[in-house]
Amino acid sequence: MADRYAQPGEYTPTEAMVIYAARFLKNFDGKKGLIGTGLPLVATQLAKKLYCPNMIIFVETGQYDANPPELPISIMDSRITYGSSWQMGDPEGLFPLSRDEIDFGFIGGAQIDKYGNVNSTFVGDDYNKPFKRLAGTAGAVDIGVFARTTVTLMAHQKRRVVEMVDYLTTPGWMVKKWPEGDLVRREELGLQGGPSAFVSTLGIMQFDDETKEMYVDKLFPGVSSAELQESTGFAIDVSRATETDLVLVEEVRMLREEIDPLNIYRMR
């Protein structure tokens, strides 16, 4: 029985993040998701093989229910069209969001704050003179506005998990109302949905029903509350945290040998 489980150190934090994200997607078997490229797509492919074969994948460049045998390196990679039952154009790829047909969005980013707002645009204080310009929004705004819920995947570092994002690309539960800058709940702006989880390299965070602030729901094996707090840019509630089940050897094997054998996404 012990051989069934992998121990911390036998897999990387990034692999843990992807594996636990795939498990979290069990909640969406039979549901429609709009998936961002990169590690969200890696986790989705693992989830479809192990936990939710009936999940239907949309990609913002217009692929419907694709099943690529190899990981695409971007949303423009032709491999992402393999197995699609319908290949649309870019606008049509996002139309299902505005028609309220997408159950969940699954995205990455550069920063996330305590209300689940995500930044994938720039880092710094000045939009015109950023410290670092990022890839930009792509469909992340549409996903955060129209999907019934969102899940975010990101490395857990103090510079990434912050009190307030430098720039709001994807709205979370509390957003700044322009131009005053006051924080308001998303529903006051007519936005449906909202983030349900942030899966990081250290644990799974969810959002309090009342305050809408992030709290720690699950700690990964070998990760302490103190370590997670030290890696977070604000005081996060760890009082509700429990430890996740151990990583399975089969999950690691499938991730390395079947999902990303060439280590394109540098998970290990």
C-alpha positions in Angstrom: 0.0 0.0 0.0 2.9 2.4 0.8 4.2 2.1 -2.7 0.9 3.6 -3.9 1.9 7.0 -2.5 4.6 9.4 -3.4 6.4 11.3 -0.6 7.3 15.0 -0.6 10.7 15.2 -2.4 9.7 12.6 -4.9 7.8 15.2 -6.9 8.2 18.9 -7.3 6.0 21.7 -5.9 4.8 22.5 -9.5 3.9 18.9 -10.0 2.0 18.9 -6.7 0.1 22.0 -7.8 -0.9 20.5 -11.1 -1.9 17.1 -9.5 -4.1 18.7 -6.8 -5.6 21.1 -9.4 -6.6 18.0 -11.5 -8.2 16.5 -8.4 -10.1 19.7 -7.7 -11.5 19.6 -11.3 -13.5 16.4 -10.3 -16.1 19.0 -9.3 -16.6 19.8 -12.9 -17.0 16.4 -14.6 -19.6 16.8 -17.2 -19.3 20.6 -17.1 -18.0 23.0 -19.7 -14.7 24.9 -18.9 -12.8 27.6 -20.8 -9.2 26.7 -20.2 -6.1 28.9 -20.4 -3.0 27.6 -22.0 0.1 26.6 -19.9 -0.3 24.8 -16.6 -4.1 25.0 -16.5 -4.2 23.0 -19.7 -1.7 20.5 -18.3 -3.8 20.0 -15.2 -6.9 19.7 -17.3 -5.4 17.0 -19.5 -4.4 15.1 -16.3 -7.9 15.5 -14.9 -9.6 14.2 -18.0 -7.4 11.1 -18.0 -7.9 10.3 -14.3 -10.9 12.0 -12.8 -13.3 13.7 -15.1 -13.4 12.2 -18.6 -16.7 13.9 -19.4 -15.5 17.5 -18.8 -15.8 19.5 -22.0 -12.9 21.8 -22.8 -13.2 25.2 -24.6 -10.1 27.1 -25.7 -10.3 30.9 -26.3 -9.0 30.5 -29.9 -12.1 28.5 -30.8 -11.4 24.8 -30.2 -14.3 22.8 -28.8 -13.6 19.7 -26.8 -10.1 19.2 -28.1 -8.0 16.2 -27.0 -4.4 16.9 -28.1 -2.1 13.9 -27.8 0.8 16.3 -27.1 0.8 19.5 -25.1 0.6 22.7 -27.2 3.1 25.4 -26.3 0.6 28.3 -26.8 -3.0 28.9 -27.8 -1.8 29.4 -31.4 -0.2 25.9 -31.5 -2.1 23.8 -34.1 -1.8 20.7 -31.8 -4.5 22.2 -29.7 -7.1 21.6 -32.5 -6.5 17.8 -32.4 -9.7 15.9 -31.7 -11.9 19.0 -31.7 -15.5 18.4 -32.7 -15.7 22.1 -33.8 -13.0 24.6 -34.8 -14.2 28.1 -34.5 -12.5 31.5 -34.8 -11.2 33.7 -32.0 -14.4 35.6 -31.3 -16.5 32.5 -31.4 -14.2 30.9 -28.8 -15.4 33.5 -26.2 -19.0 33.8 -27.3 -20.1 30.9 -25.1 -19.0 32.9 -22.0 -21.3 35.8 -22.8 -24.1 33.3 -23.5 -23.7 31.9 -19.9 -22.7 28.5 -21.3 -19.4 28.1 -19.4 -19.5 26.5 -16.0 -15.9 27.4 -15.0 -12.8 29.2 -16.2 -9.4 27.9 -15.4 -6.5 30.4 -15.7 -3.0 31.4 -14.6 -1.4 34.7 -13.9 1.4 36.7 -12.4 -0.3 38.0 -9.3 -3.4 37.1 -7.2 -4.7 39.1 -4.3 -6.8 38.2 -1.2 -10.0 38.8 -3.0 -9.1 36.6 -6.0 -8.3 39.4 -8.4 -5.7 38.3 -11.0 -3.0 40.3 -12.7 -1.6 39.1 -16.0 -0.9 42.6 -17.5 2.1 44.3 -15.8 4.0 44.5 -12.6 4.8 47.9 -11.1 3.2 51.2 -10.2 2.9 52.8 -13.6 1.1 51.2 -16.6 3.2 53.2 -19.0 6.5 52.5 -17.3 6.1 49.1 -15.8 8.7 47.2 -13.9 7.7 44.2 -16.1 5.3 43.9 -18.9 3.5 40.6 -19.1 1.7 38.7 -21.8 -1.6 40.5 -21.3 -5.2 39.5 -20.8 -6.1 37.3 -23.8 -9.5 35.9 -22.6 -8.8 36.4 -18.9 -11.2 39.4 -18.6 -14.0 37.6 -20.3 -13.5 34.5 -18.2 -13.5 36.5 -14.9 -16.6 38.4 -15.9 -18.8 35.8 -17.5 -17.8 32.3 -16.3 -20.0 30.9 -13.5 -16.9 30.5 -11.4 -13.1 30.6 -11.9 -10.1 28.6 -10.6 -6.6 30.1 -10.6 -3.3 28.2 -10.8 -0.1 30.0 -9.7 3.2 29.5 -7.9 2.9 30.5 -4.2 5.4 33.3 -3.6 5.1 36.5 -1.6 5.6 38.7 -4.7 2.7 36.8 -6.5 0.2 36.3 -3.7 -0.3 39.9 -2.6 -2.6 42.2 -0.6 -3.8 44.0 -3.8 -2.7 43.3 -7.4 -0.7 45.9 -9.3 -3.3 45.8 -12.1 -6.7 44.2 -12.2 -6.9 41.9 -15.3 -9.4 39.4 -14.1 -11.9 40.5 -11.5 -12.3 38.6 -8.2 -14.8 39.1 -5.4 -13.9 42.7 -4.5 -12.8 45.1 -7.2 -11.9 48.8 -7.4 -14.7 50.9 -8.8 -13.4 53.5 -11.3 -12.6 56.3 -10.9 -12.9 56.6 -7.1 -10.9 53.5 -6.3 -13.3 52.3 -3.7 -13.6 48.5 -3.2 -17.0 47.1 -4.2 -18.4 43.6 -4.4 -18.5 42.3 -7.9 -22.3 41.9 -8.0 -22.6 45.6 -7.5 -21.0 46.0 -10.9 -23.4 43.5 -12.4 -20.9 40.7 -12.6 -22.0 37.1 -12.0 -19.8 34.2 -10.8 -16.6 34.8 -8.9 -13.5 32.8 -8.0 -14.0 29.5 -6.2 -10.4 28.4 -5.6 -6.7 29.3 -5.9 -4.5 26.2 -6.3 -0.8 27.0 -5.6 2.4 25.1 -5.1 1.7 25.0 -1.3 -2.0 24.4 -1.0 -5.6 25.2 -2.0 -7.1 28.5 -1.0 -10.8 29.3 -1.1 -12.8 32.4 -0.3 -14.9 33.2 2.8 -18.7 33.5 2.1 -19.0 36.7 4.1 -15.8 38.6 3.8 -14.8 37.2 0.4 -11.2 37.1 1.6 -8.9 34.2 0.8 -8.3 31.5 3.4 -6.3 28.3 3.4 -8.5 25.2 2.9 -5.8 22.6 2.2 -2.1 22.3 2.9 -0.1 20.0 0.7 1.9 17.2 2.4 5.1 18.5 4.0 3.9 22.2 3.9 3.3 23.9 7.2 1.0 26.8 8.0 4.0 29.0 8.9 5.7 28.2 5.5 2.5 29.2 3.6 2.1 32.4 5.6 5.7 33.3 5.0 5.1 32.9 1.3 2.0 35.1 1.3 2.1 38.9 1.0 -0.7 39.5 3.6 -2.0 37.9 6.8 -4.0 34.9 5.5 -6.4 32.8 7.7 -4.8 29.3 8.2 -7.1 28.3 11.0 -9.4 26.2 8.8 -6.5 24.4 7.0 -6.4 20.6 6.8 -3.8 18.5 5.0 -4.6 17.0 1.7 -4.4 13.3 0.9 -1.0 12.1 -0.3 0.1 12.3 -4.0 -0.3 9.0 -5.8 2.6 7.5 -7.6 0.3 6.9 -10.6 -0.5 10.6 -10.8 3.2 11.5 -10.9 3.9 8.8 -13.5 1.1 9.9 -15.8 2.1 13.5 -15.6 5.7 12.7 -16.5 5.3 9.9 -19.0 2.0 10.6 -20.7 1.0 14.3 -20.2 4.3 16.1 -20.5 7.1 13.6 -21.2 9.3 16.2 -22.8 9.0 18.5 -19.7 7.9 21.4 -21.9 6.4 23.2 -19.0 9.5 22.6 -16.7 7.6 21.0 -13.9 10.5 19.0 -12.7 
